[in-house]
């Protein structure tokens, strides 16, 4: 599979596809939120979504380019005690399960737009720390005034919409996607480590969905013990497509980033998420209304992402283990993953 950048004429469709992938993630949040609302059980909705994603991916994995070779490479390098990999590098999928749980339990009440603002704000803030520490396969990126400004704008973007309806429930619901977003940048960084060693993104994709299923299954076990199974399952097939969208998003992200790069991919996806969530809220109605403050916050979060994803910054340090990570393909973006 080629990893060379596309020509200028071909980059336009690729960037448009990355923007569409961000909108797909917003749509997945809306669908999982509606399913959780219909079941009156967000944990059950998350289990359905992640379970379907895992089943589909398990069927696709044997046919994905480089999957078997990459899996074998990871196993060999791990047994060899390569210092580039630590046990926690394999745990990024836990965040994916938390993201799906946050979608199913808070999107319907917050509205897709505010949910997305909280998620991306968490990503932008944690991205500063992840980049500064050099947790991913590349060199560390210093924190400067521009990136700090982006983080401050992101924090304000998620805080301002909550001021008009400040209740304990609103705060706790917004903290769920915000916390999930904080984990996402770390997840993308550790996945980048695995991808660099494996020479293929697909082993880490499969591992992420496996761990995500384990997380939501554990939550479902507790949920069943406390409240029992859902009493009613909706008949609308659309509500069960969240898992399909999750697989489509992940595969699109790992394929497109190889051609348009991490920075462009991340910004395009943030734009797609933000605009897509606003369109969904305006078109679907219901849930929390999309007011002027949410619209302004959505615009602010795009500005924050541009500032925090500063192009052309020189590395502060060299990679921790350059010999193990050199001459490998581009990692997945430090943006949305479910």
Beta strands, then each sheet from edge to edge (+ up, - down):
end
